[in-house]
Each structure stands twice: as C-alpha cells, then as structure tokens.
Amino acid sequence: MQIAVLLYDRFTTLDAVGPYELLARLPGAETVFVAKEAGPVRNDQGSLALVADRPLTEVTGPDIVLVPGGPGSRQAMRDETVLDWLRTADATSTWTTSVCTGSLVLAGAGLLTGRRATTHWLSLEDLEAFGAEPTGERVVFDGKYVTAAGVSSGIDMALHLLGRIGGDTVARRLQLLVEYDPRPPYDAGSPEKAPAEAVAYWRGHQDRAPAARG
Amino acid sequence: MQIAVLLYDRFTTLDAVGPYELLARLPGAETVFVAKEAGPVRNDQGSLALVADRPLTEVTGPDIVLVPGGPGSRQAMRDETVLDWLRTADATSTWTTSVCTGSLVLAGAGLLTGRRATTHWLSLEDLEAFGAEPTGERVVFDGKYVTAAGVSSGIDMALHLLGRIGGDTVARRLQLLVEYDPRPPYDAGSPEKAPAEAVAYWRGHQDRAPAARG
C-alpha cells in the first residue's frame, strides 16, 4: 500500500505530519512525499522545509492520497500540473484525503463536486463556492473521499482511516504508540467553543491563518 | 524571541512539528530548525526529511529549546557535540523543553538530574536511570524545564507554554487557529486506557516504537 503526501509551497506542516505520523505506521504501508519537483518545499511559516523525495511524475498510482492545507492551497488549486496529478491519482486510489484547506485543492480538481466535505472553519464558504457541500463535522467521509477540518484534525482523520483500513486493534495500537490522549488546557478548539474574541480575531486576520486566501 | 528546534537522525516527526506548529505562531517568535550540520535530516520512519536551516554552531542563545524524541535519541544523548550545544543553549534559555524521548537527550546533557520529568511511556524507566524523577503526567513543568510524554503530547505542552508566555488569550486564539478540538474515535491513548493487547504489543515490539533503544 502506497501513501502519497502532496507538498506545495506554503503548506501547513501539521496538516501533513499529523496524519502521516499515524498512517505511515500501518503495517505494509510505504509513504512518499511528492511535489512538482523533488527537493525541499517551504511551509507557510517560512521557517521549515520538508523534502519531497519524488516528483509527481514518478508517483502516479498511490493507494492513499493526502493533501494538506495552507495558504499555498490557493495557488495549488489553480495549478494544472497539480490538478492533473490529483485526477490521475484519484482515478485508482482507494482513499483520497485532505486536511484543512487541502480540500480546496481537491475541489479545484473537481473531485468534491456535490460531495459532503469539510475544511478549516474560516474557509467553509469557499469550499461551498467550489462545488462541495460543507459540513461542520471534524472528519467527513463521503465514499472514498475523506476530508478533515483545520490543521490538527488530520490526526483524528488518520485514526478513523486506520480503523477502516487496518481494523480497530491496529488503530488502538497506533493511538497508544503516539500517546494520543489529548488534554488541552483550554477548550477553544472550535468556533463554537472559543471565546468570541478569538473568532473575531481570526476573521479580522485571515491573512495570518492557514486558511488565508493570499 | 528565538525558538530552536533540534533535529537529529531518526527523530520522530510529530514530536517536533506538533509543538512547532503552535509555538512558532507566538507573536514575535522566530523559529529555526538546527542540527549538527545544516541540511536535510531523515526521520525515524525513513520516509521524510526535514531541513535544518542552520548548524548548531550558528544558534547558541535561543530563548526556547525544543528537543524531539525518536529512536535516534539514543545516539543523540551520547553525542558530545549535541550535548555541549544543549548545555550552552540551556545556560541562557528561558525554557528548555522536550517531547517523548527527547527528555533522554536533555538527561544525557545532565539537565534533568533530580528534576521531575516525563517521556514516552515505554521509556519512563530509562529516564529514571539517567537521573530524572519520572512522573506519569502528560506535561511536566519543573522550573524552566518542560517535558512532554509520547509524540502527540507535544501539542498539549505547546498550549501550556503559549499560556505561560503569551497569556490565555493568545493561547486560545492559536488553539482555535489549528482547530485543536480533539475527537479521537478510540480511547486508547495511554497505557492505562488502551487494551492490554496494545500495551503488550509495544512492550514486545519496542524496536518499532519512537522509544526504541536501537
């Protein structure tokens, strides 16, 4: 089973690494980070680059496709090389997945038209504008298309996928391995739970968010 | 405020990226990934490299030091170049932190002797052997030394640190930004909660764990 993680300039790191850390540990999985060109790809914050080991042209039939979000998704979703690769990979994939605004890239490739999907809470309206049917859920399955909400939600998505692919025993083992027993000291992880101040802050500073349109 | 994230061969990716994703978004923070030599550093799974932008010699006075864990921690904790750097950085740091078996590297540098600390659940005895006083808590503060349990716990550690450094308002904003509203579909994230099968599995396969002694 091959897992391909797509990188593009200004992706959000945890979107990719959260689910990668779990999915890549599935027994029998081979994971490869891909980009238009092999080599370092710089993230949204500018302070970290991840290495894409192979170019898109060399990885055309992955079983699982994972698309992270980030401000760069706005360019990626209009990049015909990326979109053509996604359509090709999706034609034979078992699961086509995204985290955060990665779903906008899938939508840009036409893969989410009429499907239930999600994205970062700041981008739900954009997802609808590109033809999907956004929901407020943290992880959304619609057939083989699996989309997660903002950034850290990819970890929950990965656990759901581990259960579907490897079964509950494998999923629980890997949850234990990465000690995913979350205990956030605040309860502000969604727009429904966060103080109004925090919601308003990001609506006023979307340029600084992974969901940025820039 | 400068944050230095240490990379070494066979580190566990989420250990570094989980807290990075939050801490690096602190207003005024500058984050730099460092290693003995600048360039790509390969992770524990072998399928991903992160780029260290600067060598240790160029980053000697960070305000926050973050040391991830991973099987490679067993080499790093005996690498005098790494340990000398840690002692130097710690001499002027505001916070010296680790995730998972990163605490073994701090202990190797003599920084946790007699201090309350934690690590991956599979390595608590090793941490004690190296002079620290391990606890079963997910995030442990002992003065400026902050250690987190396995892999994903670094995200919780970062939220605690955000609160101490930037205040509750900033911490809640960033929790909302990354939508950290965890909803794991299983409740197997600690040895107390996981099925006995899962605990036994990893005790029998420590070579495959981030806490591996190899």
Interface residues (C-beta under 8 A of the other chain):
Chain A: T12 T13 L14 V17 G18 Y20 E21 A24 R25 E30 T31 V32 F33 P40 Q45 S47 L48 A49 L50 V51 D53 C100 H120 W121 R138 V139 A149 G150 V151 S152 S153 I155 D156 L159 H160 G163 D168 T169 A171 R172 R173 Q175 L176 L177 V178 E179 Y180 D181 P182 R183 P184 P185 Y186 A188 G189 S190 P191 K193 A194 P195 E197 A198 V199 Y201 W202 A209 P210
Chain B: T12 T13 L14 V17 G18 Y20 E21 A24 R25 E30 T31 V32 F33 P40 Q45 S47 L48 A49 L50 V51 D53 C100 H120 W121 R138 V139 A149 G150 V151 S152 S153 I155 D156 L159 H160 G163 D168 T169 A171 R172 R173 Q175 L176 L177 V178 E179 Y180 D181 P182 R183 P184 P185 Y186 D187 A188 G189 S190 P191 K193 A194 P195 E197 A198 V199 Y201 W202 A209 P210
